[in-house]
């Protein structure tokens, strides 16, 4: 298995404590059960992304405010979804979205989705992150590259999403060697299309590659036509019981 070939690149520490980073469920009116499940005691949540309408929307949404409030009252970080569009969105638009998330939903930080990964965009992303931290003291910043970026990005955020994609790609993926210089809690993996029977294998990949924040689902993106993260995986209780304090089915 390629992900086991280099202990220097990943980590042989199978005691890495995993937890969930939820990329963003559908609107609470469309996915009330999903948002409700996140408040269950014992669910190992690192953070949950709030994506109102491809961003914060045009006006405050009371349903989203209530859903975010229940999580924050339970001690769970809520992150606002910001779309960097691989560097195509302007600095002003990204910062404007961030300010609305703070004003309307009191978020704890941000997921900068579709974040550029190349060295050339690093100064622009650094500027954005610095501004986000100015807007919200102590903001938790996750850069959603979806692949291994230039290592300089690791110095500009709390966490990096270094894999986002299908199980068929993930199970044979390899980790960038520079990630071994950082602890597992700096990296996140989002994987769709993971069959229930392969959960243990998927968890092994995450541990060996040194990613402590994960989100696995059996839903797929149907070749890019649907969002696999909007609904809860069919084996939610199963995976929670494997990495958390235990939720019985």
Secondary structure, DSSP 4 states (H G I P E B T S, - for coil): -GGGS-TTTS---TT---EEEE--PSPTTT-HHHHHHTTSTT--EEEEEE-SSSSS-SS--HHHHHHHHHHHHTT-EEEEEEE-GGGTS-HHHHHHHHHHHHHHH--SEEEEET---SGGGHHHHHHHHHHHHHHSTT-EEEEE-SS---GGGGGS-SEEEEEEEEHHHHTT----GGGGGS-GGGEEEEEES--GGGHHHHHHHHHHHT--EEEEES---TTTTS-TTSS--TTHHHHHHHHSS----
